[in-house]
């Protein structure tokens, strides 16, 4: 199971780079990315190191307050890679 971190607003490149570094350093993730840039929102795909780890924090608010204070996270959603691949046809 993958997770997707969603943002309502676009991020400056420096803020995005800093967030990715923090996620790689502090988050329980095997992979961080790719970053998807949409017209009104951005998202980062996260692959946990172990299937039982959601984001490593009790809530998105806790994650934001402890790991990436400078970026406002809208939400973190689960993404099933098999469904995602099937829906991209």
C-alpha positions as CSV (number, residue, x, y, z in Angstrom):
1,X,0.0,0.0,0.0
2,X,1.3,3.4,-0.9
3,X,0.3,6.8,0.5
4,X,-0.2,10.1,-1.1
5,X,0.4,13.4,0.7
6,X,-1.8,16.1,-0.8
7,X,-1.4,19.9,-0.7
8,X,-4.0,22.5,-1.6
9,X,-1.4,25.1,-2.6
10,X,1.6,25.0,-4.8
11,X,4.9,24.9,-3.1
12,X,8.0,26.9,-3.8
13,X,10.8,24.7,-5.2
14,X,12.9,25.3,-2.1
15,X,10.1,24.3,0.3
16,X,9.4,21.2,-1.8
17,X,13.1,20.2,-1.7
18,X,13.2,20.8,2.1
19,X,10.0,18.7,2.6
20,X,11.3,15.8,0.5
21,X,14.6,15.8,2.5
22,X,12.6,15.8,5.8
23,X,10.4,13.0,4.6
24,X,13.5,10.9,3.6
25,X,15.3,11.6,6.8
26,X,12.5,11.5,9.4
27,X,9.7,9.5,7.8
28,X,9.4,5.7,7.8
29,X,9.5,5.6,4.0
30,X,11.4,3.4,1.5
31,X,10.6,5.8,-1.3
32,X,9.5,9.4,-1.5
33,X,8.1,10.5,-4.8
34,X,7.2,11.0,-7.5
35,X,5.8,14.5,-7.0
36,X,2.7,15.2,-9.0
37,X,1.9,18.8,-9.9
38,X,-1.7,19.6,-10.8
39,X,-3.4,22.8,-11.7
40,X,-4.8,23.4,-8.2
41,X,-2.9,20.9,-6.0
42,X,0.3,19.0,-5.6
43,X,0.9,15.5,-4.2
44,X,3.9,13.4,-3.2
45,X,3.7,9.6,-3.3
46,X,5.1,7.8,-0.3
47,X,6.0,4.1,0.0
48,X,6.3,2.9,3.6
49,X,9.2,0.7,4.7
50,X,6.7,-1.8,6.2
51,X,3.1,-2.3,5.2
52,X,1.8,-1.6,8.8
53,X,3.3,1.9,9.0
54,X,0.8,4.5,7.9
55,X,2.9,7.7,8.2
56,X,4.6,6.9,11.5
57,X,2.6,9.5,13.3
58,X,-0.9,9.5,15.0
59,X,-2.4,12.0,12.5
60,X,-1.6,14.3,9.7
61,X,-1.6,17.2,12.1
62,X,1.0,15.5,14.3
63,X,3.1,14.7,11.3
64,X,2.9,18.3,10.1
65,X,3.7,19.8,13.5
66,X,6.7,17.5,14.1
67,X,8.2,16.8,10.7
68,X,7.3,19.6,8.2
69,X,6.1,22.7,9.9
70,X,6.7,25.0,6.9
71,X,4.3,23.2,4.6
72,X,0.5,22.9,5.0
73,X,-0.6,19.4,4.3
74,X,-4.2,19.0,3.2
75,X,-4.3,15.2,3.8
76,X,-2.6,11.9,3.5
77,X,-4.5,9.2,1.5
78,X,-4.0,5.5,0.8
79,X,-3.2,4.6,-2.8
80,X,-3.4,1.0,-4.0
81,X,-0.7,0.7,-6.6
82,X,-2.5,-2.1,-8.5
83,X,-5.7,-0.1,-8.8
84,X,-3.7,3.0,-9.7
85,X,-1.9,1.1,-12.5
86,X,-5.2,-0.4,-13.8
87,X,-6.9,3.0,-13.8
88,X,-4.1,4.6,-15.9
89,X,-5.0,2.5,-19.0
